[in-house]
Amino acid sequence: FTFTTTLSIQAYAQVFLASVDYGQKMLGIPDGSRIHTDRLEPALDLSDDYDFSDTALNISTVLRWEYLPGSLLYLVYTGSFSFDQDVADFRFGPLLADLLEGESSHVLMMKLSYLWD
């Protein structure tokens, strides 16, 4: 977005959502060299559940100001947010809300350039 000819801002956001539910473990009894899928039986549940949900959000924002012709000031913010849990959750609204409870990192940088005549 351009405020004036010398002041502008750019923003970028990227969301990653992943959930995996492995479901019930099934056991196949071989009939010779084949396992028939219509004869699968529930396996003994060993409570080793590998389901998970991962959520991540990356944000970048750049403010650019040309304070003199050819001389620039850049102000850059970068944020990274992530939240992981050991259950499969396919409700993506709550997953996005949980980002505030997870790990995050914030970086603020400034670059100043001056054009010498």
N, CA, C and O atoms as a MOPAC input file, in Angstrom:
PM7 MOZYME 1SCF
protein

 N      0.84700 1    -1.16400 1     0.00000 1
 C      0.00000 1     0.00000 1     0.00000 1
 C      0.89200 1     1.22600 1     0.00000 1
 O      1.87600 1     1.27500 1     0.73800 1
 N      0.56300 1     2.22200 1    -0.82100 1
 C      1.34600 1     3.44700 1    -0.91400 1
 C      0.58100 1     4.58700 1    -0.26700 1
 O     -0.51800 1     4.93300 1    -0.70100 1
 N      1.16600 1     5.17000 1     0.77500 1
 C      0.55400 1     6.32400 1     1.42900 1
 C      0.82400 1     7.59200 1     0.63000 1
 O     -0.09400 1     8.34900 1     0.31400 1
 N      2.09200 1     7.81100 1     0.30900 1
 C      2.51900 1     8.94100 1    -0.52600 1
 C      3.56100 1     8.40000 1    -1.49400 1
 O      3.84400 1     7.20300 1    -1.49700 1
 N      4.13000 1     9.27400 1    -2.31500 1
 C      5.15300 1     8.81500 1    -3.26300 1
 C      6.44100 1     8.41900 1    -2.55500 1
 O      7.29000 1     7.75000 1    -3.14400 1
 N      6.59800 1     8.82500 1    -1.29700 1
 C      7.82800 1     8.50300 1    -0.56500 1
 C      7.61500 1     7.53700 1     0.60300 1
 O      8.57900 1     7.14900 1     1.26300 1
 N      6.37500 1     7.14700 1     0.86400 1
 C      6.08000 1     6.27400 1     2.00600 1
 C      5.16600 1     5.13200 1     1.56800 1
 O      4.07900 1     5.36100 1     1.03800 1
 N      5.62300 1     3.89800 1     1.79700 1
 C      4.81000 1     2.73100 1     1.42100 1
 C      5.00600 1     1.62000 1     2.44800 1
 O      5.96700 1     1.61700 1     3.21800 1
 N      4.06600 1     0.68100 1     2.43200 1
 C      4.13100 1    -0.48000 1     3.32800 1
 C      3.72000 1    -1.72300 1     2.53900 1
 O      2.81700 1    -1.67900 1     1.70300 1
 N      4.39800 1    -2.81900 1     2.82100 1
 C      4.06500 1    -4.11000 1     2.22300 1
 C      3.91600 1    -5.12200 1     3.35300 1
 O      4.69500 1    -5.11600 1     4.30600 1
 N      2.92100 1    -5.98200 1     3.24500 1
 C      2.69800 1    -7.01200 1     4.26100 1
 C      2.44700 1    -8.34800 1     3.57100 1
 O      1.87600 1    -8.41100 1     2.48200 1
 N      2.88800 1    -9.41000 1     4.23300 1
 C      2.76000 1   -10.75700 1     3.69300 1
 C      2.49700 1   -11.70400 1     4.85300 1
 O      3.17200 1   -11.63100 1     5.88000 1
 N      1.54000 1   -12.57300 1     4.70100 1
 C      1.23500 1   -13.57200 1     5.73600 1
 C      1.06700 1   -14.93500 1     5.07800 1
 O      0.53000 1   -15.04800 1     3.97600 1
 N      1.53300 1   -15.95800 1     5.76600 1
 C      1.47300 1   -17.32200 1     5.24400 1
 C      1.05400 1   -18.25000 1     6.38400 1
 O      1.69400 1   -18.27700 1     7.43500 1
 N     -0.01900 1   -19.00700 1     6.17200 1
 C     -0.55700 1   -19.90900 1     7.19300 1
 C     -0.34600 1   -21.35100 1     6.74200 1
 O     -0.59500 1   -21.69400 1     5.58600 1
 N      0.11200 1   -22.18600 1     7.66300 1
 C      0.25500 1   -23.62000 1     7.41700 1
 C     -0.59600 1   -24.36100 1     8.44300 1
 O     -0.47500 1   -24.11800 1     9.64400 1
 N     -1.44900 1   -25.25700 1     7.97800 1
 C     -2.30200 1   -26.06500 1     8.85600 1
 C     -2.17500 1   -27.52400 1     8.43600 1
 O     -2.27700 1   -27.84800 1     7.25300 1
 N     -1.95200 1   -28.39800 1     9.40400 1
 C     -1.86600 1   -29.82700 1     9.10000 1
 C     -2.41900 1   -30.62100 1    10.27500 1
 O     -2.08000 1   -30.35900 1    11.42900 1
 N     -3.27000 1   -31.59000 1     9.97100 1
 C     -3.78900 1   -32.50800 1    10.98800 1
 C     -3.78400 1   -33.91200 1    10.40700 1
 O     -4.15100 1   -34.12100 1     9.25000 1
 N     -3.36700 1   -34.86600 1    11.21700 1
 C     -3.30700 1   -36.25800 1    10.77400 1
 C     -3.99800 1   -37.12400 1    11.82200 1
 O     -3.67300 1   -37.06700 1    13.00800 1
 N     -4.95300 1   -37.92500 1    11.36400 1
 C     -5.66200 1   -38.87300 1    12.22600 1
 C     -5.48800 1   -40.25500 1    11.60900 1
 O     -6.04600 1   -40.54100 1    10.55000 1
 N     -4.72100 1   -41.10200 1    12.26500 1
 C     -4.43100 1   -42.42000 1    11.71000 1
 C     -5.56900 1   -43.40700 1    11.88200 1
 O     -5.57700 1   -44.44700 1    11.22300 1
 N     -6.52100 1   -43.11700 1    12.73900 1
 C     -7.68000 1   -43.98400 1    12.89600 1
 C     -7.36100 1   -45.25600 1    13.65800 1
 O     -6.32500 1   -45.37500 1    14.31400 1
 N     -8.28000 1   -46.20000 1    13.55200 1
 C     -8.15200 1   -47.45600 1    14.29000 1
 C     -7.14100 1   -48.37100 1    13.60800 1
 O     -7.08700 1   -48.45900 1    12.38100 1
 N     -6.35400 1   -49.03900 1    14.41500 1
 C     -5.37700 1   -49.98500 1    13.88000 1
 C     -6.09000 1   -51.29700 1    13.56600 1
 O     -6.88500 1   -51.80100 1    14.35900 1
 N     -5.78500 1   -51.83000 1    12.39600 1
 C     -6.42400 1   -53.06600 1    11.95500 1
 C     -5.35800 1   -54.13200 1    11.72100 1
 O     -4.21500 1   -53.83000 1    11.38100 1
 N     -5.75400 1   -55.35700 1    11.90700 1
 C     -4.85800 1   -56.49300 1    11.76000 1
 C     -5.38700 1   -57.38800 1    10.65200 1
 O     -6.55700 1   -57.77100 1    10.64400 1
 N     -4.51000 1   -57.71000 1     9.72500 1
 C     -4.89200 1   -58.60500 1     8.64000 1
 C     -4.29200 1   -59.98500 1     8.85000 1
 O     -3.10200 1   -60.12100 1     9.13400 1
 N     -5.11500 1   -60.99200 1     8.70900 1
 C     -4.64300 1   -62.36900 1     8.84000 1
 C     -4.39600 1   -62.89000 1     7.43300 1
 O     -5.33200 1   -63.00400 1     6.64200 1
 N     -3.14800 1   -63.20800 1     7.11200 1
 C     -2.84200 1   -63.61900 1     5.73900 1
 C     -3.49200 1   -64.95000 1     5.36900 1
 O     -3.56400 1   -65.88500 1     6.16600 1
 N     -3.95400 1   -64.98800 1     4.14300 1
 C     -4.52300 1   -66.21000 1     3.57700 1
 C     -3.57400 1   -66.60500 1     2.44900 1
 O     -3.77400 1   -66.23300 1     1.29200 1
 N     -2.56200 1   -67.34700 1     2.79900 1
 C     -1.52900 1   -67.64800 1     1.82100 1
 C     -0.63300 1   -66.42400 1     1.67600 1
 O     -0.01500 1   -65.98300 1     2.64600 1
 N     -0.56300 1   -65.88100 1     0.47700 1
 C      0.27800 1   -64.70600 1     0.23600 1
 C     -0.54000 1   -63.42800 1     0.13200 1
 O      0.00200 1   -62.38200 1    -0.22600 1
 N     -1.83800 1   -63.48900 1     0.43700 1
 C     -2.70600 1   -62.31600 1     0.30900 1
 C     -3.32100 1   -61.95300 1     1.65200 1
 O     -3.56400 1   -62.80700 1     2.50400 1
 N     -3.56200 1   -60.65700 1     1.80900 1
 C     -4.32200 1   -60.16200 1     2.95500 1
 C     -5.57500 1   -59.51900 1     2.38600 1
 O     -5.49000 1   -58.57500 1     1.60100 1
 N     -6.72200 1   -60.01800 1     2.77100 1
 C     -7.98900 1   -59.50600 1     2.25700 1
 C     -8.45700 1   -58.35300 1     3.13800 1
 O     -8.59500 1   -58.50800 1     4.35100 1
 N     -8.69700 1   -57.21500 1     2.53300 1
 C     -9.09400 1   -56.03500 1     3.31100 1
 C    -10.49400 1   -56.16400 1     3.89100 1
 O    -10.81600 1   -55.48200 1     4.86400 1
 N    -11.32600 1   -57.01100 1     3.32600 1
 C    -12.67100 1   -57.17800 1     3.88700 1
 C    -12.66500 1   -58.08700 1     5.12100 1
 O    -13.69400 1   -58.24000 1     5.78000 1
 N    -11.52200 1   -58.68500 1     5.43400 1
 C    -11.42300 1   -59.55400 1     6.60500 1
 C    -10.51100 1   -58.96900 1     7.69500 1
 O    -10.01500 1   -59.70500 1     8.54700 1
 N    -10.29700 1   -57.67700 1     7.66900 1
 C     -9.45900 1   -57.04800 1     8.69000 1
 C    -10.18100 1   -57.03200 1    10.02400 1
 O    -11.39700 1   -56.85200 1    10.08500 1
 N     -9.42400 1   -57.22200 1    11.08400 1
 C     -9.98100 1   -57.21500 1    12.43100 1
 C     -9.27400 1   -56.13600 1    13.24600 1
 O     -8.10200 1   -55.84600 1    13.00900 1
 N     -9.98900 1   -55.53800 1    14.21000 1
 C     -9.33600 1   -54.52300 1    15.05000 1
 C     -8.13600 1   -55.11700 1    15.78700 1
 O     -8.22000 1   -56.20100 1    16.36400 1
 N     -7.03400 1   -54.39800 1    15.76000 1
 C     -5.82300 1   -54.84500 1    16.44500 1
 C     -5.87300 1   -54.42500 1    17.90600 1
 O     -6.66300 1   -53.56600 1    18.29700 1
 N     -5.02600 1   -55.04000 1    18.69200 1
 C     -4.91400 1   -54.68200 1    20.09500 1
 C     -4.44700 1   -53.23500 1    20.18600 1
 O     -3.42100 1   -52.87400 1    19.60900 1
 N     -5.19800 1   -52.40500 1    20.91100 1
 C     -4.84400 1   -50.99300 1    21.02300 1
 C     -3.74200 1   -50.83900 1    22.06000 1
 O     -3.94900 1   -51.10300 1    23.24400 1
 N     -2.58800 1   -50.41500 1    21.61400 1
 C     -1.43600 1   -50.26700 1    22.49900 1
 C     -1.29100 1   -48.83900 1    23.01200 1
 O     -0.26500 1   -48.49800 1    23.60000 1
 N     -2.28200 1   -48.01600 1    22.80200 1
 C     -2.32300 1   -46.61500 1    23.22800 1
 C     -1.13700 1   -45.79900 1    22.72900 1
 O     -0.76800 1   -44.80400 1    23.35200 1
 N     -0.54800 1   -46.19800 1    21.63800 1
 C      0.49000 1   -45.38400 1    21.01100 1
 C     -0.15200 1   -44.63700 1    19.84700 1
 O     -0.10400 1   -45.07800 1    18.69900 1
 N     -0.73600 1   -43.52800 1    20.16500 1
 C     -1.49000 1   -42.73600 1    19.20500 1
 C     -0.55200 1   -41.72500 1    18.55200 1
 O      0.04400 1   -40.89600 1    19.23900 1
 N     -0.42000 1   -41.79100 1    17.24400 1
 C      0.49800 1   -40.91700 1    16.52500 1
 C     -0.21500 1   -39.74700 1    15.84900 1
 O      0.38500 1   -39.07700 1    15.00800 1
 N     -1.46600 1   -39.48500 1    16.18900 1
 C     -2.20700 1   -38.36900 1    15.60100 1
 C     -1.56400 1   -37.05400 1    16.03200 1
 O     -0.98000 1   -36.96200 1    17.11100 1
 N     -1.67900 1   -36.03300 1    15.17200 1
 C     -1.12400 1   -34.73000 1    15.53000 1
 C     -1.77900 1   -33.62900 1    14.71300 1
 O     -2.42000 1   -33.87700 1    13.69200 1
 N     -1.59700 1   -32.40500 1    15.19500 1
 C     -1.99800 1   -31.19200 1    14.48400 1
 C     -0.86600 1   -30.18300 1    14.61400 1
 O     -0.34900 1   -29.95900 1    15.70900 1
 N     -0.48600 1   -29.58300 1    13.50800 1
 C      0.55100 1   -28.54800 1    13.48500 1
 C     -0.02200 1   -27.30800 1    12.82500 1
 O     -0.70300 1   -27.39700 1    11.80400 1
 N      0.25400 1   -26.15800 1    13.40600 1
 C     -0.21200 1   -24.89100 1    12.87100 1
 C      0.94400 1   -23.90500 1    12.90900 1
 O      1.67900 1   -23.84500 1    13.89500 1
 N      1.10800 1   -23.13400 1    11.84400 1
 C      2.17100 1   -22.12400 1    11.80600 1
 C      1.68400 1   -20.90600 1    11.03600 1
 O      0.90400 1   -21.01700 1    10.08900 1
 N      2.15900 1   -19.74800 1    11.46100 1
 C      1.84400 1   -18.48400 1    10.80200 1
 C      3.12700 1   -17.67700 1    10.70000 1
 O      3.81100 1   -17.46100 1    11.70000 1
 N      3.45300 1   -17.23300 1     9.49300 1
 C      4.61200 1   -16.37300 1     9.25100 1
 C      4.11900 1   -15.03500 1     8.71600 1
 O      3.30600 1   -14.98800 1     7.79300 1
 N      4.61600 1   -13.95400 1     9.29900 1
 C      4.20500 1   -12.60200 1     8.90800 1
 C      5.45200 1   -11.77500 1     8.61500 1
 O      6.42800 1   -11.82600 1     9.36300 1
 N      5.41400 1   -11.01700 1     7.53000 1
 C      6.48200 1   -10.06900 1     7.20800 1
 C      5.85000 1    -8.75000 1     6.80300 1
 O      4.88700 1    -8.71900 1     6.03700 1
 N      6.39800 1    -7.66800 1     7.32100 1
 C      5.91300 1    -6.33200 1     6.99700 1
 C      7.11700 1    -5.42500 1     6.76700 1
 O      8.06500 1    -5.43500 1     7.55100 1
 N      7.07800 1    -4.63800 1     5.68600 1
 C      8.16200 1    -3.71600 1     5.35600 1
 C      7.58300 1    -2.32200 1     5.17700 1
 O      6.67400 1    -2.11200 1     4.37400 1
 N      8.12000 1    -1.37300 1     5.93400 1
 C      7.77400 1     0.03800 1     5.78600 1
 C      8.95700 1     0.71300 1     5.10700 1
 O     10.08600 1     0.62100 1     5.58800 1
 N      8.70200 1     1.39200 1     3.98800 1
 C      9.76300 1     2.03600 1     3.19900 1
 C      9.47300 1     3.52600 1     3.12900 1
 O      8.39300 1     3.94700 1     2.71400 1
 N     10.47000 1     4.32600 1     3.54600 1
 C     10.31200 1     5.78100 1     3.52800 1
 C     11.52400 1     6.40200 1     2.84500 1
 O     12.65800 1     6.20000 1     3.28000 1
 N     11.28800 1     7.14300 1     1.79400 1
 C     12.35300 1     7.87000 1     1.10000 1
 C     12.37900 1     9.28600 1     1.67600 1
 O     11.65500 1    10.16800 1     1.21400 1
 N     13.22300 1     9.48900 1     2.68900 1
 C     13.23400 1    10.76000 1     3.41300 1
 C     13.96200 1    11.86600 1     2.66200 1
 O     13.68300 1    13.04400 1     2.88800 1
 N     14.88200 1    11.51800 1     1.78200 1
 C     15.52600 1    12.43600 1     0.84400 1
 C     15.61000 1    11.70500 1    -0.48800 1
 O     15.60900 1    10.47400 1    -0.49800 1
 N     15.68100 1    12.41000 1    -1.61000 1
 C     15.78200 1    11.70400 1    -2.89500 1
 C     16.97200 1    10.73800 1    -2.90700 1
 O     18.11900 1    11.15000 1    -2.73800 1
 N     16.68300 1     9.46200 1    -3.10500 1
 C     17.71300 1     8.42700 1    -3.14500 1
 C     18.12600 1     7.89000 1    -1.78800 1
 O     18.88800 1     6.92500 1    -1.72400 1
 N     17.65100 1     8.48200 1    -0.70100 1
 C     17.99200 1     8.03600 1     0.65300 1
 C     16.76600 1     7.36600 1     1.27800 1
 O     15.67200 1     7.93000 1     1.27900 1
 N     16.96300 1     6.16600 1     1.80300 1
 C     15.82400 1     5.35300 1     2.24300 1
 C     15.97900 1     4.87900 1     3.68200 1
 O     17.08300 1     4.66500 1     4.18100 1
 N     14.83000 1     4.72500 1     4.32400 1
 C     14.73900 1     4.08800 1     5.63000 1
 C     13.78400 1     2.90900 1     5.47900 1
 O     12.64400 1     3.07100 1     5.04300 1
 N     14.26600 1     1.71600 1     5.84700 1
 C     13.43900 1     0.51100 1     5.83600 1
 C     13.21900 1     0.07300 1     7.27900 1
 O     14.16100 1     0.01700 1     8.06900 1
 N     11.98900 1    -0.23300 1     7.61300 1
 C     11.64800 1    -0.80300 1     8.90800 1
 C     10.93500 1    -2.12000 1     8.62100 1
 O      9.88400 1    -2.13500 1     7.98000 1
 N     11.50900 1    -3.22700 1     9.10000 1
 C     11.01400 1    -4.56600 1     8.76700 1
 C     10.62700 1    -5.29800 1    10.05100 1
 O     11.40400 1    -5.35200 1    11.00400 1
 N      9.41700 1    -5.86200 1    10.06400 1
 C      8.97100 1    -6.72000 1    11.16100 1
 C      8.72000 1    -8.11400 1    10.59500 1
 O      8.07200 1    -8.27400 1     9.56000 1
 N      9.24300 1    -9.11200 1    11.29100 1
 C      9.00500 1   -10.50900 1    10.92800 1
 C      8.54900 1   -11.25200 1    12.17700 1
 O      9.19600 1   -11.19700 1    13.22300 1
 N      7.42700 1   -11.94500 1    12.04900 1
 C      6.90100 1   -12.72800 1    13.16300 1
 C      6.64400 1   -14.15600 1    12.73300 1
 O      6.18600 1   -14.41100 1    11.61900 1
 N      6.94000 1   -15.08000 1    13.62300 1
 C      6.71600 1   -16.49700 1    13.36200 1
 C      6.00000 1   -17.09200 1    14.57000 1
 O      6.47100 1   -16.97000 1    15.70100 1
 N      4.87000 1   -17.73000 1    14.32800 1
 C      4.05700 1   -18.31600 1    15.39200 1
 C      3.81200 1   -19.78400 1    15.05700 1
 O      3.56000 1   -20.11800 1    13.89900 1
 N      3.88500 1   -20.66700 1    16.06000 1
 C      3.60800 1   -22.08400 1    15.80600 1
 C      2.95400 1   -22.71100 1    17.03200 1
 O      3.19500 1   -22.30300 1    18.16800 1
 N      2.11600 1   -23.71800 1    16.76600 1
 C      1.43600 1   -24.45600 1    17.82900 1
 C      1.28000 1   -25.89300 1    17.36600 1
 O      0.77300 1   -26.15600 1    16.27600 1
 N      1.72100 1   -26.82100 1    18.20500 1
 C      1.63300 1   -28.25000 1    17.89700 1
 C      0.88700 1   -28.94800 1    19.02300 1
 O      1.02500 1   -28.58600 1    20.19200 1
 N      0.09700 1   -29.95000 1    18.66200 1
 C     -0.58100 1   -30.75400 1    19.67700 1
 C     -0.61200 1   -32.20900 1    19.23100 1
 O     -0.46400 1   -32.51500 1    18.04700 1
 N     -0.80700 1   -33.09500 1    20.19400 1
 C     -0.73200 1   -34.53400 1    19.94400 1
 C     -2.07400 1   -35.16800 1    19.63700 1
 O     -2.22200 1   -36.38200 1    19.77800 1
 N     -3.04600 1   -34.39000 1    19.22700 1
 C     -4.34300 1   -34.91900 1    18.80600 1
 C     -4.67500 1   -34.33000 1    17.44500 1
 O     -4.23400 1   -33.23100 1    17.11000 1
 N     -5.44400 1   -35.05700 1    16.67400 1
 C     -5.87100 1   -34.56200 1    15.36700 1
 C     -7.07700 1   -33.65900 1    15.56400 1
 O     -8.10300 1   -34.09000 1    16.09000 1
 N     -6.95500 1   -32.41300 1    15.14600 1
 C     -8.04000 1   -31.44400 1    15.27300 1
 C     -8.25800 1   -30.82200 1    13.90000 1
 O     -7.40500 1   -30.08600 1    13.40500 1
 N     -9.39500 1   -31.11500 1    13.29100 1
 C     -9.67400 1   -30.62100 1    11.94600 1
 C    -10.51200 1   -29.35100 1    11.96000 1
 O    -10.97900 1   -28.91100 1    10.91000 1
 N    -10.71100 1   -28.75700 1    13.13100 1
 C    -11.41500 1   -27.47900 1    13.23400 1
 C    -10.35500 1   -26.38700 1    13.15400 1
 O     -9.70500 1   -26.07300 1    14.15200 1
 N    -10.18300 1   -25.81500 1    11.97800 1
 C     -9.05800 1   -24.91400 1    11.76400 1
 C     -9.22200 1   -23.56600 1    12.45500 1
 O     -8.22300 1   -22.88600 1    12.69000 1
 N    -10.43700 1   -23.15700 1    12.78900 1
 C    -10.63300 1   -21.91700 1    13.53600 1
 C     -9.94800 1   -21.95900 1    14.89200 1
 O     -9.16100 1   -21.06500 1    15.20300 1
 N    -10.22700 1   -22.98800 1    15.72100 1
 C     -9.52400 1   -23.08700 1    17.01000 1
 C     -8.01400 1   -23.26600 1    16.85600 1
 O     -7.25400 1   -22.79100 1    17.69900 1
 N     -7.56600 1   -23.94300 1    15.79500 1
 C     -6.12500 1   -24.09900 1    15.59400 1
 C     -5.46200 1   -22.74900 1    15.38900 1
 O     -4.37900 1   -22.50700 1    15.92000 1
 N     -6.09300 1   -21.86700 1    14.62900 1
 C     -5.52700 1   -20.53800 1    14.41600 1
 C     -5.53400 1   -19.73500 1    15.71000 1
 O     -4.59500 1   -18.98400 1    15.97600 1
 N     -6.57900 1   -19.88300 1    16.51600 1
 C     -6.63600 1   -19.16700 1    17.79600 1
 C     -5.55500 1   -19.66500 1    18.75800 1
 O     -5.07300 1   -18.89500 1    19.58900 1
 N     -5.16900 1   -20.93400 1    18.65800 1
 C     -4.14200 1   -21.49700 1    19.54000 1
 C     -2.74100 1   -20.98700 1    19.22300 1
 O     -1.82200 1   -21.19800 1    20.01400 1
 N     -2.55700 1   -20.32500 1    18.09200 1
 C     -1.23700 1   -19.80900 1    17.74200 1
 C     -0.70200 1   -18.84500 1    18.79500 1
 O      0.50900 1   -18.76300 1    19.00000 1
 N     -1.58700 1   -18.11900 1    19.45900 1
 C     -1.14600 1   -17.16500 1    20.47500 1
 C     -0.58900 1   -17.86500 1    21.71000 1
 O      0.16800 1   -17.26000 1    22.46900 1
 N     -0.95200 1   -19.13600 1    21.92600 1
 C     -0.46100 1   -19.89000 1    23.07600 1
 C      0.84400 1   -20.62500 1    22.78300 1
 O      1.53400 1   -21.04600 1    23.71100 1
 N      1.18700 1   -20.78400 1    21.52100 1
 C      2.36500 1   -21.55800 1    21.15300 1
 C      3.63600 1   -20.72900 1    21.14700 1
 O      3.68000 1   -19.61300 1    21.66500 1
 N      4.66200 1   -21.30400 1    20.54900 1
 C      5.95400 1   -20.63400 1    20.45000 1
 C      5.87700 1   -19.50600 1    19.42700 1
 O      5.14700 1   -19.59300 1    18.43900 1
 N      6.64100 1   -18.44800 1    19.68000 1
 C      6.67300 1   -17.34400 1    18.72400 1
 C      8.03500 1   -16.67100 1    18.76600 1
 O      8.74900 1   -16.73100 1    19.76700 1
 N      8.37400 1   -16.03800 1    17.66900 1
 C      9.58500 1   -15.21900 1    17.61800 1
 C      9.25800 1   -13.95000 1    16.84500 1
 O      8.49500 1   -13.97100 1    15.87900 1
 N      9.84400 1   -12.86000 1    17.28200 1
 C      9.59100 1   -11.55500 1    16.68300 1
 C     10.93400 1   -10.89200 1    16.39300 1
 O     11.84000 1   -10.91400 1    17.22600 1
 N     11.05300 1   -10.30400 1    15.20800 1
 C     12.28100 1    -9.61400 1    14.82400 1
 C     11.89900 1    -8.27100 1    14.23500 1
 O     11.01700 1    -8.18500 1    13.38000 1
 N     12.56600 1    -7.22100 1    14.69600 1
 C     12.37500 1    -5.87800 1    14.16300 1
 C     13.73500 1    -5.38000 1    13.69000 1
 O     14.69000 1    -5.32900 1    14.46400 1
 N     13.81600 1    -5.01200 1    12.40500 1
 C     15.08100 1    -4.57000 1    11.81800 1
 C     14.89200 1    -3.20200 1    11.17900 1
 O     13.79700 1    -2.84300 1    10.74400 1
 N     15.98900 1    -2.44700 1    11.13200 1
 C     15.95300 1    -1.14600 1    10.48200 1
 C     17.19400 1    -1.00500 1     9.60700 1
 O     18.29800 1    -1.38000 1    10.00000 1
 N     16.98600 1    -0.45700 1     8.41600 1
 C     18.09600 1    -0.19100 1     7.51000 1
 C     17.97700 1     1.26100 1     7.06900 1
 O     16.91100 1     1.71100 1     6.64800 1
 N     19.07000 1     1.97300 1     7.16900 1
 C     19.09700 1     3.37900 1     6.79600 1
 C     20.16300 1     3.56200 1     5.73000 1
 O     21.31800 1     3.18600 1     5.93300 1
 N     19.78800 1     4.13100 1     4.60800 1
 C     20.76500 1     4.40900 1     3.55400 1
 C     20.71700 1     5.89400 1     3.21100 1
 O     19.66100 1     6.52600 1     3.24000 1
 N     21.88100 1     6.42800 1     2.88800 1
 C     21.97800 1     7.85500 1     2.57500 1
 C     22.74100 1     8.00600 1     1.26800 1
 O     23.81400 1     7.42700 1     1.09400 1
 N     22.18500 1     8.78200 1     0.35800 1
 C     22.82700 1     9.01400 1    -0.93800 1
 C     23.74100 1    10.22600 1    -0.82700 1
 O     23.28600 1    11.34200 1    -0.57400 1
 N     25.04400 1     9.99100 1    -1.02000 1
 C     26.01800 1    11.08000 1    -0.99800 1
 C     26.09100 1    11.69800 1    -2.38600 1
 O     26.15800 1    10.99000 1    -3.39100 1
 N     26.07600 1    13.00000 1    -2.43000 1
 C     26.18700 1    13.69400 1    -3.73300 1
 C     27.61700 1    13.93500 1    -4.10300 1
 O     27.89400 1    14.50300 1    -5.15900 1

